[in-house]
Amino acid sequence: MAEGIFSGLKVIDCASWIAGPAAATILSDFGADVIKIEPPGAGDPWRAAVPVPGKTTDYWWQLTSRNKRSLAIDLKHADGLGVLYRLTTSTDVFITNFPLPVRERLKIAAADLHAINPRLVYGSISAYGEAGAEAARTGFDATAYWARTGLMDMVRATADTDPARSMPGMGDHPTATGLYAAIVTALYRRERTGRGGVAQTSLLQNGLWANGCFVQNRLFGEHVMHRPPRLNTPSALANHYRCRDGRWFLMALHNEARQWSGLLVAIGASHLADDPRFATQPARRENARALTEILDEIFARRDLLEWRSILEAAGVTFGAVYTVDEAGDDAQSRMIGALVPFADGNGLTVSSPFHLDNTTKVAASRAPTVGQHSQTVLRDAGYSADEIAKLKALGVLG
């Protein structure tokens, strides 16, 4: 494993799908040695989630399993559980998102592992938290993060349109970042106290945090209205517009006192400065629909590329509505290290969303095949050739 700020930190990723494994991926980006526990055979079910019909490439698996070593063992077998316990004695962080009853049944709950290693940081992700009537309930980010927290309801175009479906991992990856923060906080506490402990978060809690502005409004007793139709927006200067080539951009001109006159000059509409309907910010709010219709007509005269140059020169804050093709080929994203090459030079991957000064992330290695490192991991843990052979003969080791 390449050097990094977490070089020497031993992590067991005993999770599945996205949120738990992605937290381990962030640790691996900074040099942690992550062992991915999978069942023998097909391995983690997330491997089978192929995003492109007709393709067999495990694109999503490459994203959340880079830099890891795969150990395929059967935790339902006593000898397989014994392997995990033996590894746990020298492990710093254990991550799982298995449902709480499954952890109890497999004997990998926090209490089980802390009995073996009190210094262990037990990273736990659940759908709905670990207390209350729904603690054992299963869920995905689409159900617990997106639908349950009001996000799905509030981002629809209008109150009358269908609820908007989330994209794969849309809540899992932010939740993974939350778990990473909890784990690092627990590691800091361990440095001060010598004690491990449980670092836990949930899809529900992260979804509420993401929707915190509207939820906080409601907590203070305010009625939260659905988003009005585009032409009825409260501010025409915080709206999205369609260009001549059919491309859209979102304008976010919030400092109107300083930027209003400059915008008018830039878009060739200086005459609007003398229009009493738009002379002040309150007037522009009152006449937002009329201003939106005027701006619609103006922005429809040029292509997005032209407007981008004009608006940037005028210092107007805006964002083009990118396609996923453009997002994956964004020079700025590459420049800031958000998109980085794999170590083998073949393609790019999405990096974890933060950096430290004077610290370089490890080069992204390809995600492992099922059990690719089983024997190596066991040898590192002190298993003899005979012990490894016995585990293979028992069907415990993949």
C-alpha positions as CSV (number, residue, x, y, z in Angstrom):
1,M,0.0,0.0,0.0
2,A,1.3,3.4,-1.0
3,E,2.2,5.9,1.8
4,G,-0.4,8.3,3.0
5,I,-1.6,10.1,6.1
6,F,-3.3,6.9,7.1
7,S,-0.5,4.6,6.2
8,G,-0.5,1.8,8.8
9,L,-4.1,2.2,9.6
10,K,-5.9,-1.2,9.2
11,V,-9.5,-1.1,8.1
12,I,-12.0,-3.9,7.6
13,D,-14.8,-3.1,5.1
14,C,-17.5,-5.6,6.1
15,A,-20.2,-3.7,4.3
16,S,-22.2,-3.9,1.1
17,W,-23.6,-1.7,-1.6
18,I,-22.4,1.9,-1.4
19,A,-22.5,4.0,1.8
20,G,-20.3,1.8,4.1
21,P,-17.8,0.8,1.5
22,A,-17.5,4.3,0.2
23,A,-16.5,5.5,3.7
24,A,-13.7,2.9,3.6
25,T,-12.7,4.1,0.1
26,I,-12.1,7.6,1.5
27,L,-9.8,6.2,4.1
28,S,-8.0,4.2,1.4
29,D,-7.5,7.4,-0.6
30,F,-5.3,8.6,2.2
31,G,-3.3,5.4,2.6
32,A,-5.3,3.1,4.9
33,D,-4.9,-0.6,4.2
34,V,-8.5,-1.7,3.6
35,I,-9.5,-5.3,3.5
36,K,-12.8,-5.9,1.8
37,I,-14.7,-8.8,3.3
38,E,-17.0,-10.6,0.8
39,P,-18.8,-13.9,0.7
40,P,-17.2,-16.6,-1.5
41,G,-18.6,-17.0,-5.0
42,A,-20.3,-14.0,-6.4
43,G,-18.9,-11.7,-3.7
44,D,-20.5,-8.4,-2.7
45,P,-24.0,-8.0,-4.4
46,W,-22.9,-4.5,-5.4
47,R,-20.7,-6.2,-8.0
48,A,-23.7,-7.2,-10.0
49,A,-25.1,-3.7,-10.3
50,V,-24.1,-3.0,-13.9
51,P,-25.1,0.5,-14.8
52,V,-25.0,0.2,-18.6
53,P,-27.4,-2.4,-20.3
54,G,-25.5,-5.0,-22.3
55,K,-22.2,-4.2,-20.6
56,T,-20.4,-6.4,-18.0
57,T,-17.9,-3.8,-16.8
58,D,-18.3,-3.2,-13.1
59,Y,-18.0,0.6,-13.3
60,W,-19.7,1.3,-9.9
61,W,-17.6,-1.4,-8.2
62,Q,-14.5,0.4,-9.4
63,L,-15.6,3.6,-7.8
64,T,-16.3,2.4,-4.3
65,S,-13.8,-0.5,-4.1
66,R,-10.6,1.0,-5.4
67,N,-7.4,0.6,-3.4
68,K,-8.9,-2.4,-1.4
69,R,-7.8,-6.0,-0.9
70,S,-10.5,-8.6,-1.2
71,L,-10.8,-11.4,1.4
72,A,-13.6,-13.9,0.5
73,I,-14.7,-15.8,3.6
74,D,-17.9,-17.3,4.8
75,L,-18.9,-15.5,8.0
76,K,-21.7,-18.0,8.6
77,H,-19.1,-20.7,9.1
78,A,-17.5,-20.8,12.6
79,D,-14.0,-21.0,11.0
80,G,-14.8,-18.0,8.8
81,L,-15.9,-16.0,11.8
82,G,-12.7,-17.1,13.5
83,V,-10.7,-15.5,10.7
84,L,-12.6,-12.2,11.1
85,Y,-12.0,-12.3,14.8
86,R,-8.3,-12.9,14.4
87,L,-8.0,-10.0,11.9
88,T,-9.9,-7.8,14.3
89,T,-7.3,-8.1,17.0
90,S,-5.0,-5.9,15.0
91,T,-7.6,-3.8,13.2
92,D,-8.2,-0.1,13.8
93,V,-11.5,0.5,12.0
94,F,-14.3,-1.9,11.3
95,I,-17.1,-0.7,8.9
96,T,-20.4,-2.3,8.3
97,N,-23.9,-1.4,7.1
98,F,-25.5,-4.8,7.6
99,P,-28.9,-4.6,9.3
100,L,-28.7,-4.8,13.1
101,P,-30.3,-8.2,13.3
102,V,-27.9,-9.6,10.8
103,R,-24.9,-8.3,12.8
104,E,-26.3,-10.0,15.9
105,R,-26.9,-13.2,14.0
106,L,-23.4,-13.2,12.5
107,K,-21.9,-12.2,15.9
108,I,-20.2,-9.1,14.4
109,A,-22.1,-6.5,16.4
110,A,-20.0,-3.8,18.2
111,A,-20.1,-5.6,21.5
112,D,-18.8,-8.8,19.9
113,L,-15.8,-7.1,18.3
114,H,-15.0,-4.7,21.2
115,A,-14.7,-7.8,23.4
116,I,-11.8,-8.8,21.1
117,N,-10.3,-5.3,20.6
118,P,-11.4,-2.5,22.9
119,R,-9.4,0.0,20.8
120,L,-11.4,-0.8,17.7
121,V,-13.4,2.0,16.0
122,Y,-16.7,0.4,14.9
123,G,-18.1,2.4,11.9
124,S,-21.8,1.8,11.6
125,I,-24.3,2.9,8.9
126,S,-28.0,2.1,9.1
127,A,-31.0,3.2,7.2
128,Y,-33.0,4.8,10.0
129,G,-30.7,4.9,13.0
130,E,-30.0,2.5,15.8
131,A,-32.7,3.4,18.2
132,G,-36.5,3.4,18.1
133,A,-39.0,1.2,16.4
134,E,-37.4,1.3,13.0
135,A,-33.8,0.6,14.0
136,A,-33.9,-2.9,12.3
137,R,-35.7,-1.7,9.2
138,T,-33.8,-2.0,5.9
139,G,-33.6,0.8,3.4
140,F,-31.6,2.4,0.6
141,D,-30.6,6.0,0.0
142,A,-33.6,6.3,-2.4
143,T,-36.0,5.4,0.4
144,A,-34.4,6.6,3.6
145,Y,-32.3,9.6,2.5
146,W,-34.3,10.9,-0.5
147,A,-37.9,10.0,0.0
148,R,-38.2,10.0,3.8
149,T,-36.6,13.4,4.5
150,G,-38.7,15.6,2.2
151,L,-36.0,16.0,-0.4
152,M,-37.9,13.9,-3.0
153,D,-41.0,16.0,-2.4
154,M,-39.4,19.4,-2.4
155,V,-37.2,19.2,-5.5
156,R,-40.1,18.4,-7.9
157,A,-40.6,21.1,-10.6
158,T,-44.0,22.0,-9.1
159,A,-46.4,20.7,-6.5
160,D,-48.4,19.0,-9.3
161,T,-45.6,17.1,-11.0
162,D,-44.5,13.6,-10.1
163,P,-41.9,13.2,-7.3
164,A,-38.4,13.2,-8.6
165,R,-36.4,10.0,-8.4
166,S,-32.8,10.1,-7.1
167,M,-29.7,9.0,-8.9
168,P,-27.7,6.0,-7.8
169,G,-25.6,6.8,-4.8
170,M,-27.0,10.3,-4.5
171,G,-27.5,9.9,-0.7
172,D,-25.0,7.1,-0.1
173,H,-21.9,9.1,-1.0
174,P,-22.8,12.1,1.2
175,T,-23.6,9.6,4.0
176,A,-20.3,7.9,3.5
177,T,-18.6,11.2,4.0
178,G,-20.5,11.6,7.2
179,L,-19.4,8.2,8.4
180,Y,-15.8,9.0,7.5
181,A,-16.0,12.2,9.6
182,A,-17.4,10.2,12.5
183,I,-14.7,7.6,12.2
184,V,-11.9,10.2,12.1
185,T,-13.4,11.9,15.1
186,A,-13.5,8.6,17.0
187,L,-9.8,8.0,16.0
188,Y,-8.9,11.4,17.4
189,R,-10.8,10.5,20.6
190,R,-8.8,7.2,20.7
191,E,-5.6,9.1,20.5
192,R,-6.6,11.1,23.6
193,T,-8.2,8.3,25.7
194,G,-7.0,5.0,24.3
195,R,-10.6,3.9,23.8
196,G,-12.3,2.8,20.7
197,G,-16.0,3.0,20.3
198,V,-18.9,3.2,17.9
199,A,-19.0,5.9,15.2
200,Q,-22.4,5.7,13.6
201,T,-24.7,7.6,11.2
202,S,-27.7,6.9,9.1
203,L,-29.2,7.6,5.7
204,L,-32.1,9.3,7.4
205,Q,-30.0,11.6,9.5
206,N,-27.9,12.7,6.5
207,G,-30.9,13.3,4.4
208,L,-32.4,15.5,7.1
209,W,-29.1,17.4,7.2
210,A,-29.1,17.8,3.4
211,N,-32.7,19.1,3.6
212,G,-31.9,21.1,6.8
213,C,-33.0,24.5,5.6
214,F,-36.6,23.5,4.9
215,V,-36.8,21.1,7.8
216,Q,-35.5,23.9,10.2
217,N,-38.2,26.2,8.8
218,R,-40.9,23.6,9.8
219,L,-39.3,23.1,13.2
220,F,-39.9,26.7,13.9
221,G,-43.5,26.3,12.9
222,E,-43.3,27.9,9.4
223,H,-45.3,26.4,6.6
224,V,-43.0,25.2,3.8
225,M,-44.5,25.7,0.4
226,H,-43.7,23.6,-2.6
227,R,-41.6,25.2,-5.3
228,P,-43.7,27.4,-7.5
229,P,-43.8,27.0,-11.3
230,R,-40.8,28.6,-13.0
231,L,-42.7,31.7,-14.2
232,N,-44.0,32.3,-10.7
233,T,-40.6,32.3,-9.1
234,P,-40.0,34.9,-6.3
235,S,-36.9,36.2,-8.1
236,A,-36.3,36.3,-11.9
237,L,-32.6,36.8,-11.1
238,A,-32.4,33.4,-9.3
239,N,-34.0,31.4,-12.1
240,H,-33.0,29.1,-14.9
241,Y,-33.1,30.1,-18.6
242,R,-32.9,28.4,-21.9
243,C,-30.6,29.6,-24.7
244,R,-31.0,29.5,-28.4
245,D,-29.3,26.1,-28.7
246,G,-31.7,24.6,-26.2
247,R,-29.1,24.5,-23.4
248,W,-30.1,25.8,-19.9
249,F,-28.2,27.7,-17.3
250,L,-29.1,28.8,-13.7
251,M,-28.5,32.4,-12.8
252,A,-28.0,33.2,-9.1
253,L,-27.7,37.0,-8.9
254,H,-28.3,37.6,-5.2
255,N,-26.4,40.8,-4.7
256,E,-28.8,42.8,-6.8
257,A,-27.7,46.2,-5.5
258,R,-24.2,45.7,-6.9
259,Q,-24.9,43.5,-9.9
260,W,-28.2,44.6,-11.4
261,S,-27.0,47.4,-13.6
262,G,-23.9,45.4,-14.8
263,L,-26.2,42.6,-15.8
264,L,-28.4,44.9,-17.9
265,V,-25.4,46.3,-19.7
266,A,-23.9,42.9,-20.4
267,I,-27.1,41.4,-21.9
268,G,-27.9,44.6,-23.9
269,A,-31.0,45.6,-21.8
270,S,-29.9,48.9,-20.2
271,H,-33.3,50.3,-21.0
272,L,-34.8,48.1,-18.2
273,A,-33.0,50.3,-15.7
274,D,-35.6,53.0,-16.4
275,D,-38.6,50.7,-16.1
276,P,-40.4,51.4,-12.9
277,R,-41.4,47.7,-12.6
278,F,-37.7,46.8,-12.1
279,A,-36.3,49.9,-10.5
280,T,-35.9,48.4,-7.0
281,Q,-35.4,44.9,-5.6
282,P,-38.9,44.9,-4.1
283,A,-40.3,46.0,-7.4
284,R,-38.4,43.3,-9.2
285,R,-39.8,40.8,-6.8
286,E,-43.4,42.0,-7.3
287,N,-42.9,41.8,-11.1
288,A,-40.8,38.7,-11.2
289,R,-43.0,37.0,-13.8
290,A,-42.8,39.9,-16.2
291,L,-39.0,40.1,-15.8
292,T,-38.6,36.4,-16.3
293,E,-40.5,36.6,-19.6
294,I,-38.3,39.5,-20.8
295,L,-35.2,37.6,-19.8
296,D,-36.5,34.5,-21.6
297,E,-36.7,36.4,-24.8
298,I,-33.3,37.9,-24.4
299,F,-31.5,34.7,-23.5
300,A,-33.1,32.8,-26.4
301,R,-31.1,35.0,-28.8
302,R,-27.7,33.4,-28.2
303,D,-26.2,30.0,-27.6
304,L,-25.0,28.9,-24.2
305,L,-21.3,29.3,-25.1
306,E,-21.9,33.0,-26.0
307,W,-23.8,33.7,-22.9
308,R,-21.2,32.0,-20.8
309,S,-18.5,34.4,-22.0
310,I,-20.8,37.4,-21.6
311,L,-22.0,36.6,-18.1
312,E,-18.5,35.6,-16.9
313,A,-17.1,38.9,-18.1
314,A,-19.9,40.7,-16.2
315,G,-19.2,38.9,-13.0
316,V,-22.6,37.3,-12.9
317,T,-22.9,34.1,-10.8
318,F,-24.4,31.3,-12.9
319,G,-24.0,27.7,-13.7
320,A,-24.6,25.8,-16.9
321,V,-26.8,22.8,-16.6
322,Y,-24.3,20.1,-17.5
323,T,-25.0,16.7,-18.9
324,V,-23.3,13.8,-17.2
325,D,-21.0,13.6,-20.3
326,E,-19.8,17.1,-19.7
327,A,-19.4,16.5,-15.9
328,G,-17.1,13.6,-16.7
329,D,-15.0,15.6,-19.1
330,D,-14.7,18.8,-17.1
331,A,-11.2,20.3,-17.2
332,Q,-11.8,22.2,-13.9
333,S,-12.8,19.0,-12.1
334,R,-9.6,17.4,-13.3
335,M,-7.6,20.4,-12.3
336,I,-8.8,20.3,-8.7
337,G,-8.4,16.6,-8.3
338,A,-12.0,15.7,-8.3
339,L,-11.5,13.4,-11.3
340,V,-8.2,11.4,-11.1
341,P,-6.5,8.7,-13.2
342,F,-6.3,5.1,-12.2
343,A,-2.7,4.1,-11.4
344,D,-2.6,1.9,-14.5
345,G,-3.3,5.0,-16.6
346,N,-6.5,3.5,-18.1
347,G,-9.4,5.9,-17.4
348,L,-10.4,8.1,-14.6
349,T,-12.3,7.8,-11.3
350,V,-14.1,10.2,-9.0
351,S,-11.9,11.1,-6.0
352,S,-13.1,11.7,-2.5
353,P,-14.4,15.2,-2.0
354,F,-11.7,17.0,0.0
355,H,-7.9,17.5,0.2
356,L,-5.3,18.3,2.8
357,D,-2.4,20.6,2.2
358,N,1.0,19.0,1.8
359,T,-0.7,15.6,1.5
360,T,-1.1,13.6,-1.7
361,K,-3.8,10.9,-2.0
362,V,-2.6,7.5,-3.1
363,A,-2.8,6.6,-6.7
364,A,-6.1,4.9,-7.3
365,S,-5.7,1.1,-7.9
366,R,-8.2,-1.1,-9.6
367,A,-10.9,-2.7,-7.4
368,P,-10.2,-6.3,-6.6
369,T,-11.8,-9.4,-8.0
370,V,-13.6,-11.7,-5.5
371,G,-11.1,-13.1,-3.0
372,Q,-8.1,-11.8,-5.0
373,H,-6.1,-11.2,-1.9
374,S,-7.5,-13.9,0.4
375,Q,-4.3,-15.9,0.8
376,T,-2.1,-12.7,1.1
377,V,-4.3,-11.2,3.8
378,L,-4.2,-14.5,5.8
379,R,-0.5,-14.9,5.4
380,D,-0.1,-11.3,6.7
381,A,-2.3,-12.2,9.7
382,G,0.1,-15.1,10.5
383,Y,-1.8,-18.0,9.0
384,S,0.3,-21.0,7.9
385,A,0.0,-22.6,4.5
386,D,-1.6,-25.6,6.2
387,E,-4.2,-23.5,7.9
388,I,-5.0,-21.7,4.7
389,A,-5.4,-25.0,2.9
390,K,-7.7,-26.3,5.6
391,L,-9.9,-23.2,5.2
392,K,-10.1,-23.7,1.5
393,A,-11.0,-27.4,1.9
394,L,-13.8,-26.4,4.3
395,G,-15.2,-24.0,1.7
396,V,-14.7,-21.1,4.1
397,L,-12.1,-19.3,2.0
398,G,-12.9,-18.1,-1.5
